[in-house]
Amino acid sequence: MEKIKISQQVASAIKAYFNNSNTETERAAKISLLDAHANRLNNPNVSRWAEVNEDCAALDQLNLYELSEILVRGYEVIKTPEEIVMEIYNAPSGSYSFEHQKGVQKGIALMAQAYNIPLEGVSFE
């Protein structure tokens, strides 16, 4: 079964719920989360996640089927553009010289700067 691709915000919201859950097993935590989510979706008198726990606010964007599928099949966090560019920036470029590698990094940094993609620890000067 292929894992579901989710944003970092949704993954963090699920982890936040599990960390605050008073359940003893992962299975019980998943059932508890699904029950709480269904209650929020189906009962207009129950506050949305964003109103109750800011760390879980990203769960408001999921319907019950989507959350169920994530919890059953597992998930993989989608990398942000910043993470993808940093991976490329830090990847060695084969057996090329140090100067070549620095040139590649400079080009990647200039591209990131042009597209306003912040790269942690990289100077654009």
C-alpha positions as CSV (number, residue, x, y, z in Angstrom):
1,M,0.0,0.0,0.0
2,E,1.4,3.4,-1.0
3,K,1.8,6.0,1.6
4,I,-0.2,9.2,1.4
5,K,1.7,12.4,0.7
6,I,0.8,15.2,3.1
7,S,2.1,18.6,4.0
8,Q,4.5,19.2,6.9
9,Q,1.7,21.2,8.6
10,V,-0.7,18.2,8.6
11,A,2.1,15.8,9.7
12,S,2.9,18.2,12.6
13,A,-0.8,18.4,13.5
14,I,-1.2,14.6,13.7
15,K,2.0,14.4,15.8
16,A,0.7,17.1,18.1
17,Y,-2.5,15.3,18.7
18,F,-0.7,12.0,19.4
19,N,1.7,13.7,21.8
20,N,-1.2,15.2,23.7
21,S,-3.3,12.1,23.6
22,N,-3.8,10.1,26.8
23,T,-3.8,6.8,25.0
24,E,-1.5,3.9,25.6
25,T,-1.1,2.6,22.0
26,E,-0.8,4.1,18.6
27,R,-3.9,2.3,17.5
28,A,-5.9,3.9,20.3
29,A,-4.5,7.3,19.5
30,K,-5.6,6.9,15.9
31,I,-9.1,5.9,16.9
32,S,-9.2,8.8,19.3
33,L,-8.1,11.2,16.6
34,L,-10.7,9.9,14.1
35,D,-13.5,10.1,16.7
36,A,-12.5,13.7,17.7
37,H,-12.3,14.7,14.0
38,A,-15.7,13.1,13.1
39,N,-17.2,14.9,16.1
40,R,-15.8,18.2,14.9
41,L,-17.0,17.7,11.3
42,N,-20.5,16.4,12.2
43,N,-21.5,18.5,15.2
44,P,-21.8,22.3,14.6
45,N,-21.6,22.9,18.4
46,V,-18.1,21.5,18.6
47,S,-15.2,23.9,17.9
48,R,-12.9,23.4,14.9
49,W,-9.3,22.3,15.6
50,A,-7.9,25.8,15.1
51,E,-10.1,27.1,17.9
52,V,-9.2,24.3,20.3
53,N,-5.6,23.5,19.7
54,E,-3.5,25.7,17.3
55,D,-1.0,22.9,16.8
56,C,-3.8,20.8,15.3
57,A,-5.3,23.5,13.1
58,A,-4.1,21.9,9.8
59,L,-6.5,19.0,10.5
60,D,-9.4,21.4,9.7
61,Q,-8.5,21.1,6.0
62,L,-9.1,17.3,5.9
63,N,-12.4,15.4,5.6
64,L,-12.9,12.2,7.5
65,Y,-12.1,9.9,4.6
66,E,-8.7,11.7,4.0
67,L,-7.7,11.5,7.6
68,S,-8.7,7.8,7.8
69,E,-6.7,7.0,4.7
70,I,-3.6,8.9,6.1
71,L,-3.9,7.0,9.4
72,V,-4.4,3.6,7.8
73,R,-1.9,3.7,4.9
74,G,0.7,5.9,6.6
75,Y,2.1,9.1,5.2
76,E,5.1,10.7,3.7
77,V,5.8,14.4,4.2
78,I,6.0,16.4,1.0
79,K,9.3,18.4,0.9
80,T,9.0,22.2,0.7
81,P,10.7,24.0,-2.2
82,E,13.3,25.2,0.3
83,E,14.1,21.6,1.4
84,I,14.4,20.4,-2.2
85,V,16.7,23.2,-3.2
86,M,18.9,22.7,-0.1
87,E,19.2,19.0,-1.0
88,I,20.4,19.9,-4.5
89,Y,22.7,22.6,-3.1
90,N,24.4,20.2,-0.6
91,A,24.6,17.3,-3.0
92,P,28.1,16.5,-4.2
93,S,28.4,16.8,-8.0
94,G,30.4,13.7,-8.7
95,S,34.1,13.9,-9.2
96,Y,34.2,17.5,-10.3
97,S,36.7,20.0,-8.8
98,F,36.0,22.1,-5.7
99,E,35.7,25.2,-7.9
100,H,33.1,23.5,-10.1
101,Q,31.1,22.5,-7.0
102,K,31.3,26.1,-5.7
103,G,30.1,27.3,-9.1
104,V,27.1,25.0,-9.0
105,Q,26.2,26.1,-5.5
106,K,26.5,29.8,-6.5
107,G,24.1,29.1,-9.4
108,I,21.6,27.4,-7.2
109,A,21.9,30.2,-4.7
110,L,21.2,32.8,-7.4
111,M,18.2,30.8,-8.7
112,A,16.8,30.6,-5.1
113,Q,17.3,34.3,-4.7
114,A,15.6,35.0,-8.0
115,Y,12.6,33.0,-7.0
116,N,12.6,34.3,-3.4
117,I,13.3,30.8,-1.9
118,P,15.1,31.2,1.4
119,L,18.0,28.8,2.0
120,E,19.0,28.4,5.6
121,G,22.6,29.1,6.2
122,V,23.3,30.3,2.6
123,S,24.4,33.8,1.9
124,F,23.2,35.5,-1.3
125,E,26.0,38.0,-1.5
